[in-house]
């Protein structure tokens, strides 16, 4: 072994035996381990961040899908509500409809009391005339025959009243000229005369038809 080699060998041996040599190597290894852990932590954080973004995107997409579904269902429900048919309204066999009421014109003649009884049995009562349009309607279907209506002054002569409580004083009236006149002091019930106007007549007069009325029923 030459002198240079011997010198290097002795220095290397001296460094190994030096108290600070082991500590320096340990510090180098610790530094590498720390950097490795930091790198691993960075990779882990990056992976978690990517997963979070992916889930956020999926959540946003799911939320958008849910909102779209709710909107579509709302439109469908609205469409169903709009398309729901209106309740059918039926007066029944033999009845005629006019302005939310039903009218029945009897085919047999009777006095006022029997006529009213018949109307009540059919689910209504004698007709109450409260407008010119209604007056025209009932007369148009009366075939110019006499028809009892729900008006009388049986309780107090001269104080006419509708049987359903409608205010007679403020309601329309279609009396014939000179009527009511209580001819013979015995005319307490009203009828639509052959002329289409009202006339007072004895309630026992049995040669008159009747007009029944009831409210239109929704089914």
C-alpha positions in Angstrom: 0.0 0.0 0.0 1.5 3.4 -1.0 1.7 6.3 1.3 -1.3 8.2 -0.3 -3.6 5.2 0.1 -2.5 4.8 3.7 -3.2 8.5 4.4 -6.7 8.2 2.9 -7.5 5.0 4.8 -6.3 6.5 8.0 -8.6 9.6 7.5 -11.6 7.5 6.6 -11.0 5.4 9.7 -10.6 8.5 11.7 -13.9 9.9 10.4 -15.8 6.7 11.3 -14.5 6.9 14.7 -15.4 10.5 15.1 -18.4 11.1 17.5 -20.1 13.4 15.1 -20.1 11.2 12.0 -23.0 8.9 13.1 -25.1 11.9 14.0 -24.5 13.5 10.6 -25.6 10.3 8.8 -28.7 10.1 11.1 -29.6 13.6 10.3 -29.4 13.0 6.6 -31.6 9.9 6.8 -34.2 11.8 9.0 -34.3 14.6 6.4 -35.0 12.1 3.6 -37.7 10.5 5.7 -39.4 13.8 6.4 -39.3 14.7 2.7 -40.7 11.3 1.8 -43.6 11.7 4.3 -44.3 15.2 3.1 -44.4 13.9 -0.5 -46.7 11.1 0.6 -49.0 13.5 2.4 -49.1 15.8 -0.6 -50.1 12.9 -2.8 -52.8 11.9 -0.3 -54.1 15.4 -0.1 -54.2 15.6 -3.9 -56.1 12.3 -4.1 -58.6 13.5 -1.4 -59.1 16.8 -3.3 -59.8 15.0 -6.5 -62.3 12.7 -4.8 -64.0 15.7 -3.2 -64.3 17.5 -6.5 -65.7 14.3 -8.1 -68.3 13.9 -5.4 -69.2 17.6 -5.5 -69.7 17.3 -9.2 -71.9 14.3 -8.8 -73.9 16.0 -6.0 -74.4 19.0 -8.2 -75.5 16.8 -11.0 -77.8 14.9 -8.7 -79.2 18.1 -7.3 -79.8 19.5 -10.8 -81.5 16.2 -11.8 -83.7 16.3 -8.7 -84.7 19.9 -9.4 -85.5 19.1 -13.0 -87.6 16.1 -11.8 -89.5 18.3 -9.3 -90.1 20.9 -11.9 -91.4 18.3 -14.4 -93.7 16.8 -11.8 -95.0 20.2 -10.8 -95.8 20.9 -14.4 -97.6 17.6 -14.7 -99.6 18.2 -11.6 -100.5 21.6 -12.8 -101.6 20.2 -16.1 -103.7 17.6 -14.3 -105.4 20.3 -12.2 -106.1 22.4 -15.2 -107.4 19.5 -17.2 -109.8 18.3 -14.4 -113.3 18.3 -15.8 -115.9 20.5 -14.2 -118.5 18.8 -12.1 -121.4 17.6 -14.2 -124.7 19.3 -13.4 -127.9 17.4 -13.8 -131.5 18.6 -13.3 -133.0 15.2 -13.7 -135.5 13.8 -16.2 -138.2 16.1 -17.3 -136.6 19.2 -15.8 -135.2 22.2 -17.8 -132.1 24.1 -16.8 -131.9 27.9 -16.6 -129.5 30.2 -14.8 -128.4 27.6 -12.2 -132.0 26.4 -11.5 -134.1 23.6 -12.8 -137.8 23.9 -13.8 -140.5 21.3 -14.2 -143.8 22.1 -15.9 -146.5 19.8 -14.7 -148.6 17.9 -17.2 -151.7 17.7 -15.1 -153.9 20.5 -13.6 -154.6 21.0 -10.0 -155.3 23.7 -7.4 -152.4 25.7 -5.8 -152.0 23.5 -2.7 -151.8 20.3 -4.6 -149.5 21.8 -7.1 -147.1 22.9 -4.4 -147.3 19.4 -2.8 -146.3 17.9 -6.1 -143.3 20.2 -6.5 -142.1 19.4 -3.0 -142.3 15.7 -3.7 -140.2 16.2 -6.8 -137.5 17.9 -4.7 -138.4 21.5 -5.4 -141.2 24.0 -4.8 -143.4 26.3 -6.8 -141.3 28.7 -9.0 -140.0 32.0 -7.7 -139.7 34.6 -10.4 -136.9 37.2 -9.7 -135.9 38.5 -13.0 -137.3 39.5 -16.4 -135.2 36.8 -18.1 -136.6 34.2 -15.8 -140.1 35.4 -16.5 -139.5 35.1 -20.2 -138.1 31.7 -19.8 -141.0 30.2 -17.9 -143.6 31.8 -20.2 -141.8 30.5 -23.3 -142.3 26.9 -21.9 -145.8 27.4 -20.6 -147.5 26.8 -23.9 -149.7 29.8 -23.1 -151.5 27.8 -20.4 -152.1 29.0 -16.8 -149.4 27.9 -14.4 -149.2 28.4 -10.6 -146.2 30.1 -9.1 -145.0 30.4 -5.5 -146.7 33.7 -4.6 -149.7 34.3 -2.4 -151.3 36.6 0.2 -153.2 33.9 2.1 -152.0 35.0 5.5 -152.7 38.7 5.2 -154.8 40.1 2.4 -152.9 42.4 0.2 -149.5 41.5 1.6 -148.1 39.2 -1.1 -145.1 37.0 -0.3 -142.9 34.5 -2.0 -142.9 31.1 -0.4 -139.1 31.0 0.0 -138.9 34.3 1.8 -137.8 36.4 -1.2 -138.6 40.0 -0.5 -141.7 40.7 -2.6 -141.6 44.5 -2.2 -138.1 44.8 -3.8 -138.4 42.0 -6.4 -139.7 42.4 -10.0 -143.4 42.1 -10.7 -145.3 41.2 -13.8 -149.0 41.6 -12.9 -151.6 42.1 -15.6 -153.0 45.6 -15.7 -155.5 46.0 -12.8 -154.2 42.9 -11.0 -154.1 41.7 -8.3 -157.6 42.8 -7.6 -158.9 40.0 -5.2 -162.0 39.6 -7.3 -164.8 38.2 -5.1 -162.5 38.6 -2.1 -161.2 35.2 -2.7 -158.1 35.4 -5.0 -155.1 34.7 -2.8 -152.8 32.8 -5.1 -150.8 33.9 -8.2 -150.4 32.3 -11.5 -148.8 33.1 -14.9 -151.8 33.8 -17.2 -152.2 32.8 -20.8 -150.8 36.2 -21.7 -147.6 35.6 -19.8 -148.5 38.1 -17.1 -149.5 37.4 -13.5 -153.0 37.1 -12.3 -154.4 36.4 -8.8 -156.9 33.6 -8.6 -158.7 31.5 -6.0 -156.2 29.0 -4.5 -158.8 26.3 -4.9 -159.0 26.9 -8.7 -158.2 23.5 -10.1 -157.9 24.2 -13.8 -154.2 25.3 -13.8 -150.9 23.7 -14.3 -147.8 24.5 -12.2 -144.2 25.4 -12.5 -141.8 23.7 -10.1 -138.3 25.0 -9.4 -135.2 23.6 -7.6 -131.5 24.5 -7.5 -129.2 22.9 -10.0 -127.3 20.0 -8.4 -123.7 19.2 -9.2 -122.8 15.6 -9.5 
